[in-house]
Amino acid sequence: MKPPPFHYHAPTTLADALTVLGETGPHGKILAGGQSLIPLLNMRLAAPAHLIDINRLAELDRVDVDDGGVRVGALARHARVEADRSAAEAIPLLRQGLRLVAHPVIRNRGTTVGSLVHADPSAEMPAVLALLGGSLDLVSASGRRTVAAADLYVGPLESCLRADELAVCARFPRPAPGTGTAFVEIARRRGDYAVCGVAALVTLDDDLRVAAARAAYLSMAPVPHVLDLIEAVAGRPPDTADFAAAGRLARGRLDPEDDIHATAEYRAHLAEVLTARALREAAEAAVGALGASRPDPERAT
Amino acid sequence: MSARMFGAPVQRTEDERLLTGRGAYLDDLGADAYAAVFVRSPHAHARVRDVDVTDALDVDGLIAVYTHEDLTGPMAEPLPLLLPHPCIVDGRTPHALAAGYVHHVGAPVAMVVARDRYLAEDAAERIAVDYEVLAPVVGIEAAVAAEHVVHAGMSDNVAAHLVQEVGDARAAIAAAPHRLELDLDIERSACTPMEGRGVYARWDEAGGSLRLYSSTQTASGVRAAVAAKLGLDVGRVEVVVPDVGGGFGVKIMHPWPEEVMVPWAARRLGHGVKWTEDRREHFIAAAHERGQRHTVRAGFDDEGRLLGLDVEILHDNGAYLPYGVIVPIVTSTQLLGPYKPGAYRVEFRSLYTTTVIVTPYRGAGRPQGVFAMERTMDAIADRLGRDRAEVREVNLIRPDEMPYDQGLLFQDGRPLVYDSGDYPRTLRMVKELIGWEGFAAERERARAEGRRIGIGLACYVEGTGPGPYEGGHVQVGTDGRVRVATGLTSQGQGHHTILAQIVADELGVAMSDVEVTTGDTRRMPYSVGTFASRGAVMSGSAVALAARKVREKALRVAADALEADPGDLEIAGGRVHVRGVPGAGMDLGTVAVLSNPLRYAFDEASRAATQFARPADHAAPPVPEGDAPGLEGTDFHSPLRSTFANGAHAVVVETDPETAEITILRYCVVHDCGRLVNPLIVEGQIHGGVAQGVAGALYERMAYDADGQLLNASFMDFLVPYASEIPPIRIAHLETPSPLNPLGVKGAGEAGVIPGAAVIASAIEDAEGFPVRSMPISPSDLFGLRRRFAAGEIPPLRRAERARGRRANETGEPDV
């Protein structure tokens, strides 16, 4: 469990990092938090000839919140994003998801953008980005582009990043007003990758009726999988919406696989149960969010 | 008189050093040593056609590559079969490096030595081994079917076969008013200590001697085995065991292939060589345990009293049998627990498979045996519609029947005779602790909230502290400090604390004046090792006996100097003085000076022992006949038989009706390990044991695929529970002394783990209303059982049906 030989680069400017990355191409690998990369190296499952350590690029260590949403720089650790109050107020789902990312010591080191580009279909943050319809800013020596979450993921541990591209920033857009979110998952042990996880989003219209209901799934497909479930609950007030029907709908659209921790049948069952739970919780949060922003005449009595 | 240390909840003296990073584990030693790495088989079963090292030779820093062809003499022979037993049909053991065949993924094929570990792994990666892949044999079914055999020259996969019988069990069952039969499975698990194995060897060319450091549970065993392999006199081999980061059984196995290869290479190269096991290696190349299938047939009367018990065990021992048949023997005998089985017949077959070897893991066959017996007790209760605790009660051995002879031979080759214990009281206590009687109401309250809860109970008896012996050496220095050595090794249990407690009391000194050394053959060459919960029983007794010898001599020497009668002297606070006259006495250090008549003085204190220092009896020699210089003593404890601790666990679990998640709501332990040397340490042992019991019940299993690949050989996928998965544990102690040793103690190290699978299965079954016959169980497994139950493939528990009927009567509606 020692890594094979590699050349170590520690650029101090983004331009230098991009130059090295451009030169090393497919033989280079970015090192940020290292929570996935270092074990892969130690087990010799990955053997990049060049490691490009971006930990000296202080300009990437930032979390910015504005009307559009939350922008997370490539060096922002999960723990920092999780602790950022204005980020959590803007998008509660960020903190709801980050709390489920492994353990505090891993969140202290691992970066949110690193997790996004690692493209693990069992990871929480890709599901959050996908559910919110966020995007990733990629730069290379030859230019810059923004890739939507829907286009980012190609397969398990595989994204559409080119070898010369560095993900510098993730953009999590603010959900529409009247939106509530929830993140529920079942893992074998606290902090493990979920056997099944569901991030859910419910938007209520001005009449407090369900106007949007979507869920993103972990460990249920090769990439973070987003389902629009509105047809099961459209136009219903949250307390009579048939979230169980939404769960059944979701189950019918998912085709999970067996692994050593769970059968596919159990995963599908959990998807149904957790979808209903997550949507219900998200709807309650939406009601709460609306209640906080304006008085509810019916409840005031 | 200082306060008595024995029985006090003394803080562990080891902890400050270990918890502040000042421990020295195997990998902390030998910074200048070469690093060894082993090329291991990627196949479960294969013939090694060729090992091509050409590419590796280009690696800068490579020192040597060895294969079986480089080994000669005893090194080329198979490793020893440590525990021979007449029931072993064909006892196969591995070679240090593969001799033509590999029989499990992870078997060492070649050894690489390089300047450091990185380079060694680089070189290992470049070694090309040509394998002819052979048919794997994975799992008990495949081993029994013997469509393929693991070892050439055998016609099946049976390594050992043993029948023990007391009375005519099959006739008793046939004649019994009630009979039942159960198939009960336990899957493989493993010790997984935080620190893996490791060996560091230095060869001293001038002295022709070897210094070996190993992360082992037996210094003396490794010493003898390595000396034999290297053709050295044991006097030229020193084994020193540094701090060890956990063992839990796996490190009692010896010598490992790596444990002989490293010293062999160190001698050959004339340079220190070190190997530190990594986590993947520990999963695929150390040892596992637990995998067993049990078929139980029981005959019983209307009260649930066993009349006959017939158990057949199929034991998966993995690729080789170096540790003999200890695990199935322990299951066969300890399965009986605190009960009288009527007539008993037990038969086991130990089977070769192309998987990692099996050696004892904390509990060592008992968790399986207790699972078999306690599931049987629950099944009897369910058949008869009786309370599960009542059925156990009628089968218990009573205190006035002690000592109780079960009529079998135990794992130490001695009779299975229980020395002491109060089993009915243990059962009563655990029922009270968990709230057994009030549980029906608790269940109904939970049901009204839509929650599903269940309660379980399991009893066990654990043979602890087997011989043949352990030794203690106690020496008082001229500085008054007491140095204690015992041969067995410590892996974090707190031996240094409890041995110091014992010696402090025996000698009348402060604990802080006692220094303990374990696992160093330079200090105590005669020893057996740390296993079977024997540290306190064996070494505790040995150091107590040695300290008594020292005390007796101290009183004699001091009496002579003080011109007093030894009977009038006592030792307290490190001083010998006339009883009732604290001023009339001397420090133990002074006594130590006087105990060693000197010709030459080397400091102020030693002047008192020189030949002109004081008047002498010219009619007697300076060292009296039969005496020896120095204030020290050595003694050994060698008990007649093992001593038998016992206990009972009870648990309440909740199972989520939707997600099948299993949550432990409360866990209670009643524990009797005889007299408690240190309740704090005993409770720590219980906590750790319960955690491993929960692990074996709900989390840990070895996921082998049909090709013999271990799919979860990492801590990401082999689920050692975190603290967050372990419930709070309530403990009550009973202290029934053992008559078999001078301290009245019994072992405590393994007890916590033993009833884990049994008690949790019992509670899940109680919550769900259908039988649970296989452990561990995950939420996915429970979900699968629910599906099968709903499909009518699993029968309901009779008591669940009865309860449903009762509720239907009360409410007038069927309960769904």
Interface residues (C-beta under 8 A of the other chain):
Chain A: M1 K2 P3 P4 P5 M43 R44 I186 R188 R189 R190 G191 D192 Y193 V195 I260 H261 A262 T263 E265 Y266 H269 L270 V273 L274
Chain B: R117 Y118 E121 D122 E125 D278 R279 R280 E658 T659 A660 E661 Y699 A703 L711 N712 M716 D717 L719 P721 Y722 S724 E725 S778 P779 S780 F783 G784 R787
